[in-house]
C-alpha cells in the first residue's frame, strides 16, 4: 500500500528474487509477476490461481520484492509485466498507462487499542502506531481523521500487523491499526484486555493486480487466462474456503511454509471470507469507484473526486470477459 516511488537504483539494489515457475509447453514469453512480499498464507489463494492458470497454458515467473514501492517501480520501468499493489498516485502522475485488472483484497483493517480508548474520537491528539509512512494504514488514519473530525498525535511506524500486536500487548503502544487476521488472533487470545474500535465499512482495494495497458492489450489471451483463473478461485473460495488448502501444491512456495501456517490456512481463509476481505467478483467497477473515493480522501489522488474516471485507473475488459 505504499505510494511513493523510489529510484531505479534502489530498485535494482534491493529486489529479492525468490524463484520462478514455468508452464510446460506454453508458446508465449513468460509473464513476469512482481509480488510485493514473500510468499505467505495471505498469498495462498493467489498461488492456487497461478496453478490453475498454468494448467490452462499460462507461462510465468514471479519475483518477490521487499515492498510495494519496488513492485510498482518494476512495472513502470518495464522490468516486470504485472504487479501487486494499489498504485493510484503512480497512475495519476506517471505517463505510463498503468491500469488495475483485478482486486486481490479489500482494505479490511481495524483500530485496536488498550482500554484507555472506547471510540475513534477518543484518539484525538493521541499517538498511533502504523505500518509505514504513506502506506495503507497511514491512508486509513487519514480517512479516520477526515470522517471523525479528529487529528492523531505522533505517528510511529512498525511494519507488520503481527509486530504491532506484539507492541500493543507489551505496552509499547496504546493504539494501532492491524489486519483482519491479527485482529482476530488478538481477540481470541486477549480480547478482554484490549478494545477493537468500531470502524466504518470499506470496499476499497488493499491489494490489486495491475499492468501497463499497452502490455495488457498485446497479451490479451494470457491476461484472460490469468484473470479467469483468479475469478474461479475467488468464487470457489466464497463457497468453500478450504479449497485453498486442498489445492495448495505441497511442492510449491506455499507448501514449503512452516507446518503451523499450513495447518491454519482453513481458519485464515474462513475468517477472511466471513470478514469480507475478498470480492468474489474481482472488484470491477464497484471497487474502482470505492478506490477513487478512498484514495482521494486518503490524499493519494488529487483533484475533484467527481471528475475522476474509472477508465483512467481500471481496465475492465479482462474481468468482464472472464465473468461471462
ROBA-721739 format. One line per 4 residues: their letters; for each residue x, y, z of N, C-alpha, C, O. Coordinates in steps of 0.001 Angstrom, whole numbers, plus 500000, padded with zeros to 6 digits. Example, Ala and Ser with C-alpha at 12.3 -4.5 7.8 and 13.67 -1.06 7.14 Angstrom:
BEGIN
AS> 513190 494310 507800 512300 495500 507800 513200 496700 507800 514236 496681 508465; 512850 497750 507080 513670 498940 507140 512900 500030 507870 513409 501138 508039;
! end
This chain:
BEGIN
XXXX> 500817 498809 500000 500000 500000 500000 500855 501246 500000 500373 502305 500401; 502079 501172 499577 502941 502345 499621 502884 503025 498267 502836 502366 497229; 502890 504328 498286 502602 505045 497064 503756 505868 496506 503629 506441 495424; 504881 505940 497218 505940 506807 496753 507002 505986 496042 507493 505001 496593;
XXXX> 507363 506375 494832 508288 505610 494014 509734 505914 494388 510100 507067 494616; 510544 504870 494448 511955 505055 494688 512713 505021 493371 512146 504695 492328; 513962 505350 493421 514772 505387 492211 515022 503986 491714 514945 503019 492472; 515323 503882 490423 515595 502571 489847 516867 501970 490427 517034 500750 490440;
XXXX> 517782 502843 490915 518994 502334 491558 518649 501550 492809 519188 500468 493040; 517747 502100 493620 517293 501400 494818 516591 500109 494444 516758 499079 495099; 515805 500180 493385 515059 499008 492919 516002 497863 492570 515793 496724 492989; 517050 498177 491793 517982 497141 491367 518739 496572 492565 519025 495376 492623;
XXXX> 519055 497446 493514 519890 497029 494637 519149 496190 495651 519765 495381 496345; 517823 496363 495758 517134 495747 496893 516142 494660 496544 515549 494076 497451; 515931 494357 495266 514983 493300 494959 515503 491959 495467 516705 491709 495553; 514533 491116 495796 514866 489805 496347 514222 488763 495450 513008 488561 495497;
XXXX> 515025 488104 494639 514497 487109 493719 514230 485815 494471 515144 485190 495009; 512995 485434 494496 512622 484218 495215 512655 482996 494299 513168 481941 494672; 512105 483153 493101 512115 481998 492215 511114 482135 491113 510451 483166 490996; 510993 481127 490309 510052 481204 489206 509402 479868 488971 509884 478834 489433;
XXXX> 508297 479898 488245 507552 478698 487908 507297 478721 486412 506967 479772 485863; 507438 477615 485758 507301 477587 484311 506226 476608 483915 506192 475490 484429; 505346 476999 483015 504335 476106 482484 504907 475373 481281 505478 475999 480388; 504762 474069 481248 505312 473252 480181 504489 473435 478917 503260 473383 478944;
XXXX> 505184 473649 477815 504506 473663 476527 503923 474983 476122 503364 475075 475029; 504019 476044 476956 503460 477324 476575 504320 477950 475487 505542 477796 475501; 503702 478650 474548 504396 479184 473402 504842 480629 473614 505875 481040 473086; 504074 481403 474382 504382 482817 474545 505498 483007 475559 505822 482096 476320;
XXXX> 506085 484209 475562 507094 484541 476562 506454 484515 477938 505248 484717 478080; 507269 484267 478940 506760 484199 480298 506219 485553 480741 506804 486598 480454; 505094 485513 481444 504596 486703 482127 505409 486869 483406 505542 485936 484198; 505944 488061 483595 506779 488347 484765 505928 489048 485818 505430 490151 485595;
XXXX> 505767 488395 486970 504880 488883 488016 505696 489430 489179 506579 488750 489701; 505398 490657 489578 506097 491301 490685 505243 491235 491941 504264 491970 492068; 505611 490355 492875 504934 490299 494159 505466 491407 495055 506610 491838 494911; 504628 491867 495983 505043 492940 496892 505517 492408 498238 505787 493181 499157;
XXXX> 505616 491090 498350 506075 490460 499590 506440 489024 499283 506118 488511 498212; 507112 488373 500218 507445 486966 500043 506192 486109 500260 505246 486558 500907; 506175 484884 499727 505005 484020 499878 504606 483835 501336 505451 483621 502205; 503300 483922 501588 502753 483799 502934 501350 483222 502834 500850 482973 501737;
XXXX> 500709 483010 503996 499342 482486 503968 498411 483418 503194 497453 482957 502573; 498680 484716 503224 497828 485665 502521 497921 485521 501006 497041 485990 500285; 498980 484877 500520 499156 484696 499080 498767 483294 498610 498917 482973 497431; 498277 482469 499512 497961 481091 499152 496898 481028 498052 497028 480236 497119;
XXXX> 495864 481841 498147 494811 481833 497122 495375 482263 495771 494995 481717 494735; 496271 483232 495782 496878 483698 494544 497687 482582 493882 497632 482420 492663; 498430 481816 494670 499227 480737 494096 498355 479578 493613 498723 478890 492661; 497219 479355 494246 496270 478371 493719 495781 478814 492347 495652 477999 491434;
XXXX> 495509 480116 492205 495089 480649 490907 496198 480502 489870 495922 480190 488712; 497441 480721 490272 498554 480535 489345 498635 479089 488859 498895 478838 487683; 498412 478150 489759 498439 476741 489367 497314 476431 488383 497517 475672 487435; 496143 477004 488594 495028 476791 487660 495352 477422 486307 495064 476837 485263;
XXXX> 495944 478600 486322 496307 479257 485070 497385 478463 484333 497344 478338 483109; 498340 477934 485079 499393 477109 484484 498804 475897 483779 499252 475527 482694; 497802 475279 484391 497152 474113 483795 496454 474461 482486 496204 473589 481653; 496142 475748 482311 495490 476204 481080 496458 476877 480116 496041 477561 479181;
XXXX> 497764 476676 480352 498754 477100 479377 499491 478385 479662 500270 478842 478826; 499267 478992 480836 499969 480238 481141 501416 479952 481549 501673 479119 482419; 502347 480646 480917 503762 480507 481251 504180 481757 482020 504000 482873 481532; 504732 481580 483206 505016 482742 484041 506204 482491 484953 506649 481357 485136;
XXXX> 506702 483576 485517 507670 483522 486588 507340 484649 487553 506744 485653 487165; 507726 484482 488798 507413 485526 489778 508656 485915 490549 509573 485119 490753; 508653 487153 490965 509739 487704 491768 509122 488418 492960 508195 489212 492799; 509629 488142 494146 509127 488799 495351 510024 489990 495684 511233 489834 495856;
XXXX> 509432 491164 495774 510153 492379 496114 509979 492682 497603 509070 492168 498254; 510857 493513 498117 510837 493784 499554 509671 494662 499968 509289 494655 501138; 509093 495422 499040 507904 496195 499374 507172 496595 498098 507648 496360 496987; 506016 497199 498283 505150 497525 497153 505733 498598 496252 505521 498570 495039;
XXXX> 506463 499539 496827 507064 500601 496022 507920 500012 494910 507883 500476 493771; 508688 498991 495253 509597 498390 494289 508842 497578 493241 509236 497549 492075; 507758 496919 493652 506937 496182 492685 506314 497146 491675 506258 496854 490480; 505852 498288 492162 505280 499302 491271 506351 499833 490321 506112 499956 489119;
XXXX> 507514 500142 490851 508604 500664 490016 509011 499652 488952 509340 500031 487828; 508990 498365 489302 509380 497327 488356 508442 497296 487150 508889 497095 486021; 507157 497492 487384 506198 497518 486280 506337 498817 485488 506301 498802 484257; 506494 499923 486178 506661 501206 485495 507885 501199 484587 507862 501783 483504;
XXXX> 508946 500542 485025 510186 500515 484252 510176 499465 483151 511079 499437 482314; 509156 498594 483141 509078 497553 482134 509870 496303 482474 509950 495391 481652; 510453 496235 483655 511205 495049 484044 510288 493917 484507 510692 492754 484509; 509066 494248 484895 508045 493268 485244 506783 493600 484452 506586 494743 484039;
XXXX> 505938 492606 484244 504727 492798 483441 503497 493112 484281 502709 493994 483940; 503339 492383 485381 502171 492528 486246 502659 492713 487680 503608 492052 488104; 502019 493604 488423 502450 493859 489783 501330 493827 490795 500151 493912 490450; 501724 493701 492066 500815 493772 493213 500830 495188 493770 501889 495808 493864;
XXXX> 499668 495699 494138 499631 496986 494816 498403 497781 494452 497502 497289 493773; 498378 499006 494906 497306 499949 494547 497980 501264 494152 497991 502219 494929; 498537 501308 492952 499406 502425 492559 498644 503645 492048 498933 504153 490965; 497674 504113 492827 496839 505209 492339 497625 506488 492121 497432 507171 491115;
XXXX> 498506 506821 493048 499311 508026 492864 500191 507894 491634 500341 508843 490865; 500777 506709 491447 501629 506482 490284 500827 506539 488988 501317 507067 487990; 499611 506010 488983 498778 506045 487786 498423 507477 487405 498360 507818 486224; 498191 508309 488416 497810 509688 488143 499006 510531 487709 498863 511436 486887;
XXXX> 500176 510239 488255 501350 511069 487993 502202 510563 486837 502855 511354 486158; 502201 509255 486608 503079 508682 485595 502484 508823 484203 501266 508846 484024; 503367 508916 483232 502930 508948 481840 502598 507551 481324 501934 507404 480298; 503063 506530 482039 502776 505155 481639 501309 504828 481917 500808 505138 482998;
XXXX> 500609 504207 480960 499179 503899 481147 498963 502660 482017 498556 501610 481519; 499235 502787 483309 499059 501674 484241 497578 501530 484581 496896 502518 484851; 497084 500279 484564 495683 500019 484878 495557 498791 485774 496334 497842 485664; 494569 498825 486661 494240 497686 487522 493291 496764 486766 492418 497223 486030;
XXXX> 493471 495452 486958 492607 494488 486280 491880 493554 487250 490946 492865 486842; 492290 493514 488537 491641 492596 489483 491925 493062 490904 493064 493375 491250; 490877 493104 491722 491050 493421 493136 491385 492142 493892 490574 491217 493945; 492575 492089 494475 493010 490901 495208 492474 490868 496632 492130 489801 497140;
XXXX> 492399 492023 497278 491862 492079 498640 491404 493491 498947 491849 494457 498327; 490505 493594 499918 489983 494885 500352 490760 495406 501557 491496 494672 502217; 490572 496687 501819 491188 497325 502984 490387 496981 504238 489584 497782 504717; 490616 495794 504752 489941 495364 505973 490922 495440 507133 491521 494438 507524;
XXXX> 491076 496633 507671 491961 496887 508796 491149 497430 509963 490078 498007 509779; 491682 497234 511172 490895 497548 512352 491725 498312 513379 492849 497910 513678; 491193 499403 513923 491867 500097 515027 491720 499267 516304 490604 498952 516718; 492837 498919 516919 492810 498191 518191 493606 499002 519209 494643 499584 518892;
XXXX> 493096 499027 520435 493695 499896 521449 493689 499226 522823 493064 498187 523038; 494401 499858 523724 494286 499480 525126 492920 499958 525628 492155 500575 524886; 492632 499668 526876 491340 500036 527442 491209 501547 527701 490181 502013 528193; 492272 502307 527361 492217 503764 527529 491190 504393 526599 490667 505470 526888;
XXXX> 490894 503718 525468 490043 504323 524446 488839 503432 524148 488939 502205 524143; 487705 504076 523901 486487 503330 523601 485869 503695 522255 484927 503043 521807; 486395 504730 521612 485862 505146 520315 486972 505815 519519 488014 506175 520067; 486740 505978 518229 487730 506639 517376 487942 508085 517809 489057 508601 517731;
XXXX> 486887 508734 518260 487014 510130 518691 487927 510272 519911 488523 511327 520130; 488029 509200 520701 488917 509233 521866 490388 509330 521457 491243 509653 522282; 490684 509049 520179 492064 509055 519702 492512 510438 519238 493630 510596 518747; 491657 511429 519390 492020 512794 519001 493238 513252 519804 493198 513302 521034;
XXXX> 494326 513586 519092 495544 514042 519737 496429 512948 520288 497504 513231 520816; 495995 511695 520176 496735 510577 520760 497704 509950 519748 497413 509935 518552; 498847 509437 520208 499804 508787 519301 499251 507474 518772 498427 506831 519423; 499708 507078 517584 499236 505840 516976 500384 505163 516242 501246 505832 515672;
XXXX> 500393 503839 516258 501433 503038 515617 500890 502468 514313 499857 501799 514314; 501583 502729 513185 501118 502328 511870 502187 501505 511150 503301 501330 511645; 501815 501004 509965 502707 500107 509209 503878 500849 508576 505037 500499 508799; 503567 501888 507776 504628 502606 507074 504119 503976 506661 502918 504182 506481;
XXXX> 505031 504888 506518 504679 506235 506073 504198 506174 504618 504903 505672 503742; 502992 506692 504375 502432 506671 503034 501776 505352 502667 501291 505200 501545; 501748 504386 503591 501177 503081 503304 499687 503003 503602 499031 504016 503841; 499157 501760 503583 497725 501551 503744 497184 502016 505078 496141 502669 505131;
XXXX> 497887 501684 506174 497388 502106 507484 497497 503625 507642 496693 504241 508343; 498487 504220 506994 498613 505675 507003 497410 506312 506310 496869 507310 506786; 496991 505724 505175 495827 506257 504461 494554 506053 505265 493667 506907 505258; 494461 504912 505967 493302 504667 506826 493242 505713 507930 492173 506243 508235;
XXXX> 494392 506008 508525 494437 507026 509575 493999 508384 509037 493300 509129 509723; 494409 508708 507808 493995 509975 507190 492484 510056 507036 491871 511087 507315; 491885 508939 506582 490433 508933 506368 489689 508973 507702 488654 509630 507813; 490206 508279 508707 489594 508343 510038 489574 509786 510529 488559 510252 511047;
XXXX> 490687 510492 510371 490749 511893 510779 489686 512711 510065 489011 513535 510683; 489536 512485 508760 488572 513243 507971 487136 512940 508374 486325 513851 508544; 486827 511653 508525 485458 511249 508828 485054 511561 510267 483900 511899 510533; 486005 511446 511192 485691 511620 512607 485963 513034 513112 485603 513366 514241;
XXXX> 486594 513872 512287 486902 515235 512704 487923 515293 513819 487839 516135 514713; 488908 514373 513758 489947 514338 514785 491314 514521 514126 491423 514580 512902; 492344 514608 514949 493720 514670 514460 494581 513827 515380 494713 514125 516567; 495178 512750 514816 496046 511912 515620 497263 512702 516093 497652 513700 515486;
XXXX> 497851 512232 517187 499111 512802 517644 500254 512220 516827 500120 512020 515619; 501358 511953 517470 502527 511449 516765 502248 510094 516118 501693 509190 516743; 502645 509975 514853 502537 508703 514144 503905 508021 514148 504900 508598 513708; 503939 506791 514649 505151 505977 514610 504886 504784 513699 503732 504450 513429;
XXXX> 505955 504140 513223 505777 503115 512204 506555 501841 512533 507757 501874 512794; 505827 500711 512513 506420 499382 512669 505766 498473 511636 504570 498203 511743; 506511 497988 510634 505921 497122 509610 505397 495822 510200 505990 495265 511124; 504277 495341 509657 503734 494051 510050 502696 494138 511146 502992 494577 512257;
XXXX> 501453 493712 510831 500390 493733 511833 500749 492910 513058 500442 493306 514183; 501400 491759 512850 501749 490896 513979 502738 491595 514912 502671 491435 516130; 503648 492366 514336 504619 493099 515162 503946 494217 515959 504337 494509 517089; 502931 494838 515356 502226 495903 516077 501344 495321 517184 501125 495968 518208;
XXXX> 500846 494124 516983 500100 493444 518045 501029 493153 519224 500647 493336 520379; 502239 492702 518931 503226 492444 519985 503506 493725 520762 503579 493713 521991; 503662 494832 520035 503920 496123 520691 502757 496534 521583 502961 497088 522663; 501540 496260 521128 500350 496594 521907 500298 495776 523195 500055 496313 524276;
XXXX> 500528 494476 523065 500489 493593 524232 501597 493951 525218 501410 493849 526431; 502757 494372 524696 503896 494713 525543 503766 496099 526174 504615 496501 526969; 502704 496830 525822 502509 498147 526390 503357 499229 525745 503501 500322 526292; 503922 498922 524571 504748 499896 523871 503917 500883 523055 504435 501902 522598;
XXXX> 502653 500589 522876 501716 501500 522229 500334 501260 522804 500050 500178 523319; 499482 502254 522720 498105 502104 523182 497113 502083 522027 495924 501843 522234; 497595 502332 520815 496683 502365 519673 497427 502019 518388 498523 502521 518141; 496824 501161 517578 497403 500796 516295 496290 500378 515343 495117 500353 515717;
XXXX> 496662 500055 514123 495712 499562 513124 496294 498287 512545 497439 498282 512092; 495518 497192 512551 496036 495894 512126 495066 495227 511158 493925 495661 511002; 495540 494166 510513 494713 493461 509545 493721 492522 510233 493748 492339 511450; 492853 491939 509418 491774 491085 509927 492316 489889 510698 491828 489586 511787;
XXXX> 493314 489209 510152 493842 488005 510775 494412 488288 512149 494115 487565 513101; 495217 489318 512269 495843 489616 513556 494858 490209 514554 495004 490020 515762; 493862 490923 514055 492787 491391 514937 492068 490198 515557 491792 490187 516757; 491766 489194 514734 491074 488010 515239 491925 487252 516250 491407 486751 517248;
XXXX> 493240 487165 515995 494126 486479 516926 494159 487185 518277 494154 486542 519327; 494193 488520 518235 494210 489292 519476 492928 489072 520270 492966 488886 521487; 491795 489095 519573 490503 488919 520247 490426 487539 520900 489930 487406 522019; 490918 486509 520198 490863 485154 520730 491784 484972 521931 491443 484263 522878;
XXXX> 492942 485606 521892 493943 485394 522932 493798 486341 524115 493948 485928 525265; 493506 487616 523837 493489 488610 524907 492364 489623 524695 492544 490824 524900; 491224 489124 524288 490115 490009 523963 489649 490883 525107 489156 491988 524878; 489794 490409 526335 489326 491171 527490 490243 492345 527843 489847 493259 528566;
XXXX> 491467 492307 527325 492456 493319 527712 492538 494491 526735 493181 495499 527026; 491886 494359 525574 492009 495390 524546 490667 495659 523881 489737 494858 523975; 490585 496781 523220 489370 497152 522504 489601 497149 521001 490632 497620 520520; 488638 496616 520267 488595 496775 518813 487551 497856 518552 486360 497641 518777;
XXXX> 487992 499003 518085 487081 500132 517941 486198 499979 516705 486651 499459 515685; 484953 500421 516783 484060 500352 515623 484662 501098 514439 485166 502212 514580; 484602 500463 513268 485211 501013 512058 484176 501026 510940 483380 500095 510811; 484190 502072 510140 483255 502160 509026 483621 501143 507935 484776 500733 507820;
XXXX> 482635 500750 507149 482826 499753 506095 483664 500340 504965 483480 501493 504573; 484595 499523 504442 485466 499963 503351 485473 498897 502258 485755 497730 502530; 485164 499292 501022 485223 498387 499877 486434 498650 499000 486630 497972 497991; 487249 499631 499377 488414 499994 498573 489468 498884 498614 489474 498049 499519;
XXXX> 490344 498892 497631 491350 497845 497472 492546 498048 498391 493065 499156 498531; 492966 496966 499005 494241 496945 499722 495332 496493 498751 496375 497136 498631; 495080 495388 498067 495983 494898 497033 495198 494648 495755 494063 494173 495794; 495805 494970 494635 495191 494745 493332 496262 494309 492350 497457 494466 492603;
XXXX> 495826 493765 491236 496734 493345 490176 496698 494408 489087 495624 494791 488623; 497873 494886 488677 497914 495970 487693 499023 495725 486672 499958 494961 486912; 498891 496394 485524 499887 496262 484463 499764 497454 483522 498819 498237 483614; 500733 497582 482616 500680 498607 481585 499605 498240 480572 499567 497110 480085;
XXXX> 498743 499178 480257 497614 498909 479365 498077 498409 478001 497457 497509 477436; 499146 498971 477469 499656 498525 476164 500068 497062 476235 499812 496292 475309; 500715 496679 477348 501110 495280 477515 499883 494379 477653 499847 493289 477082; 498888 494825 478401 497666 494030 478584 497025 493718 477230 496659 492574 476958;
XXXX> 496893 494734 476394 496246 494550 475087 497088 493675 474160 496551 492943 473329; 498415 493756 474308 499299 492951 473459 499350 491492 473910 499781 490620 473155; 498911 491230 475139 498934 489868 475695 497551 489472 476191 497400 488893 477268; 496565 489789 475399 495165 489624 475803 494829 488190 476192 494119 487969 477173;
XXXX> 495329 487210 475436 494990 485810 475716 495541 485366 477065 494825 484756 477858; 496818 485670 477330 497428 485271 478596 496782 485985 479779 496545 485376 480822; 496500 487269 479615 495843 488016 480685 494461 487421 480960 494031 487331 482110; 493775 487019 479894 492466 486400 480056 492532 485103 480835 491680 484852 481688;
XXXX> 493527 484271 480558 493715 483014 481300 493955 483303 482777 493390 482649 483653; 494796 484284 483030 495170 484643 484398 493965 485147 485188 493706 484672 486294; 493231 486103 484627 492092 486690 485327 490984 485655 485517 490332 485627 486561; 490770 484809 484514 489747 483766 484641 490098 482798 485770 489216 482360 486508;
XXXX> 491385 482463 485909 491817 481574 486989 491605 482234 488347 491125 481594 489283; 491960 483505 488456 491743 484228 489709 490263 484263 490076 489891 483993 491218; 489433 484595 489111 487998 484696 489369 487430 483352 489807 486592 483300 490707; 487876 482263 489182 487369 480938 489558 487752 480591 490993 486950 480015 491729;
XXXX> 488972 480937 491392 489414 480663 492763 488600 481480 493759 488150 480951 494775; 488412 482752 493478 487678 483610 494414 486225 483162 494558 485668 483222 495654; 485614 482720 493479 484228 482244 493558 484148 480918 494284 483234 480701 495080; 485095 480025 494020 485113 478750 494732 485391 478956 496217 484797 478290 497065;
XXXX> 486300 479884 496526 486663 480167 497908 485481 480738 498684 485326 480458 499872; 484652 481534 498021 483483 482109 498685 482508 481011 499119 481813 481150 500125; 482465 479920 498347 481588 478799 498683 482235 477859 499700 481561 477324 500580; 483548 477664 499570 484257 476717 500427 485693 477209 500644 486563 476953 499811;
XXXX> 485949 477906 501747 487300 478433 501997 488382 477361 502089 489562 477662 501908; 487997 476113 502367 489007 475054 502479 489582 474653 501126 490528 473867 501062; 489016 475188 500042 489528 474862 498707 490983 475307 498577 491740 474721 497803; 491381 476332 499323 492747 476849 499213 493756 475835 499748 494756 475547 499090;
XXXX> 493501 475300 500922 494427 474303 501461 494392 473024 500629 495418 472370 500446; 493226 472672 500131 493097 471443 499335 493882 471523 498037 494423 470518 497575; 493947 472714 497442 494615 472857 496148 496035 473416 496251 496703 473591 495233; 496495 473692 497451 497866 474191 497605 498863 473091 497263 498811 471998 497827;
XXXX> 499757 473384 496349 500782 472437 495913 501798 472231 497037 502465 473186 497434; 501931 471013 497556 502888 470791 498658 504334 471059 498258 505192 471269 499115; 504598 471052 496965 505952 471310 496482 506147 472748 496016 507238 473125 495588; 505086 473549 496100 505160 474937 495678 505603 475842 496807 505883 475369 497909;
XXXX> 505670 477139 496550 506165 478077 497568 505307 478138 498827 505835 478312 499926; 503995 477996 498679 503138 477991 499871 503279 476672 500618 503306 476646 501848; 503366 475594 499879 503513 474273 500502 504783 474110 501293 504886 473199 502114; 505766 474982 501063 507030 474915 501774 507046 475771 503044 508053 475811 503751;
XXXX> 505945 476450 503332 505864 477267 504536 505794 476370 505781 505469 475188 505664; 506091 476909 506961 506050 476094 508183 504699 475418 508394 503655 475938 507999; 504745 474258 509019 503545 473449 509208 502451 474204 509955 501271 474041 509644; 502824 475031 510937 501799 475735 511708 501019 476721 510824 499837 476969 511057;
XXXX> 501684 477270 509824 500986 478172 508893 500065 477372 507988 498921 477765 507759; 500558 476253 507472 499731 475413 506597 498521 474881 507350 497426 474796 506793; 498714 474525 508611 497604 473991 509410 496543 475049 509698 495403 474711 510017; 496903 476310 509591 495956 477388 509903 495310 478000 508658 494545 478957 508766;
XXXX> 495616 477450 507470 495078 478031 506235 493555 478026 506205 492932 479013 505812; 492956 476909 506622 491486 476832 506594 490865 477905 507484 489905 478568 507091; 491413 478071 508675 490896 479090 509580 491113 480488 509046 490234 481344 509147; 492284 480718 508476 492594 482039 507922 491611 482416 506826 491061 483517 506836;
XXXX> 491386 481504 505877 490505 481831 504755 489030 481827 505144 488233 482555 504552; 488662 481017 506129 487280 481071 506620 487005 482442 507243 485967 483051 506983; 487941 482922 508065 487789 484238 508686 487797 485342 507628 487029 486300 507715; 488676 485198 506626 488799 486226 505592 487538 486325 504748 487077 487424 504438;
XXXX> 486986 485186 504378 485751 485188 503583 484601 485757 504402 483834 486586 503912; 484481 485311 505651 483415 485814 506512 483571 487314 506758 482581 488041 506836; 484807 487768 506877 485067 489178 507150 485000 490070 505929 485164 491284 506047; 484761 489496 504754 484614 490298 503550 485906 490798 502946 485921 491824 502266;
XXXX> 487004 490074 503189 488296 490510 502671 488379 490386 501150 489097 491144 500498; 487644 489432 500593 487729 489164 499158 486385 489388 498472 485334 489018 498996; 486437 489996 497296 485250 490158 496462 485221 489008 495466 486125 488877 494640; 484194 488180 495539 484144 487002 494674 484020 487364 493200 484172 486504 492332;
XXXX> 483743 488643 492912 483641 489094 491520 484862 489890 491069 484852 490490 489994; 485907 489897 491884 487151 490520 491476 487169 492033 491529 488071 492666 490980; 486185 492611 492181 486162 494065 492347 485423 494786 491252 484272 495181 491434; 486072 494967 490107 485437 495621 488970 485076 497074 489232 485745 497769 489997;
XXXX> 484017 497516 488591 483621 498927 488666 483299 499357 490098 483610 500479 490497; 482673 498461 490869 482346 498775 492265 483607 499103 493043 483646 500085 493784; 484640 498285 492878 485899 498526 493578 486567 499796 493066 487133 500564 493844; 486500 500013 491754 487118 501209 491176 486509 502482 491758 487232 503421 492090;
XXXX> 485196 502517 491879 484519 503687 492438 484911 503880 493906 485184 504996 494348; 484933 502775 494650 485322 502852 496057 486774 503302 496197 487106 504078 497093; 487626 502816 495317 489040 503194 495350 489232 504685 495116 489989 505342 495830; 488541 505214 494111 488707 506629 493791 488255 507515 494948 488883 508531 495246;
XXXX> 487164 507121 495593 486683 507879 496750 487672 507770 497901 488019 508768 498533; 488125 506543 498167 489005 506312 499310 490343 507002 499135 490786 507741 500015; 490986 506763 498005 492337 507294 497825 492355 508795 497601 493392 509437 497765; 491225 509352 497233 491116 510814 497225 491078 511332 498654 491773 512288 498998;
XXXX> 490250 510684 499493 490156 511086 500897 491468 510860 501632 491800 511587 502568; 492216 509838 501196 493472 509500 501862 494635 510361 501387 495734 510282 501936; 494396 511185 500365 495445 512069 499871 496341 511463 498819 497362 512051 498464; 495976 510281 498305 496792 509642 497276 496386 510066 495867 497173 509929 494930;
XXXX> 495171 510577 495711 494706 511117 494445 494391 512590 494631 493874 512993 495672; 494698 513384 493638 494456 514820 493718 493337 515227 492767 493008 514498 491831; 492763 516387 493014 491681 516878 492172 490321 516505 492721 490219 515798 493723; 489289 516977 492070 487915 516710 492474 487580 515246 492225 487635 514800 491079;
XXXX> 487228 514473 493275 486913 513049 493080 485806 512827 492041 485803 511814 491342; 484876 513768 491944 483775 513614 490993 484257 513662 489547 483562 513197 488644; 485438 514221 489328 485965 514335 487962 486797 513126 487558 487179 512999 486394; 487084 512228 488514 487897 511051 488207 487097 510031 487403 485895 509870 487611;
XXXX> 487765 509352 486496 487111 508384 485616 487661 506983 485856 488870 506791 485993; 486753 506008 485907 487148 504616 486136 488174 504169 485114 489153 503512 485468; 487966 504514 483851 488843 504026 482784 490266 504572 482870 491165 504069 482197; 490472 505596 483693 491823 506119 483879 492623 505293 484882 493834 505468 485015;
XXXX> 491934 504386 485592 492600 503604 486637 492394 502099 486492 493241 501317 486923; 491299 501694 485901 490991 500276 485717 490792 499979 484229 490340 500828 483460; 491145 498744 483847 490800 498222 482522 489920 497006 482775 490411 495958 483195; 488622 497141 482523 487638 496160 482967 487420 495002 481989 486802 494004 482360;
XXXX> 487901 495106 480775 487590 494095 479760 487982 492678 480163 487167 491770 480001; 489193 492438 480682 489544 491052 481055 488619 490455 482111 488239 489288 482018; 488253 491260 483122 487370 490769 484170 485957 490566 483651 485310 489577 483998; 485470 491476 482834 484123 491327 482254 484056 490077 481378 483054 489362 481383;
XXXX> 485123 489820 480629 485144 488637 479745 485180 487350 480576 484520 486367 480240; 485954 487369 481659 486071 486176 482500 484762 485856 483207 484464 484696 483491; 483981 486901 483488 482724 486727 484223 481614 486151 483346 480617 485654 483869; 481767 486209 482044 480702 485748 481139 480670 484222 481040 479838 483667 480323;
! end
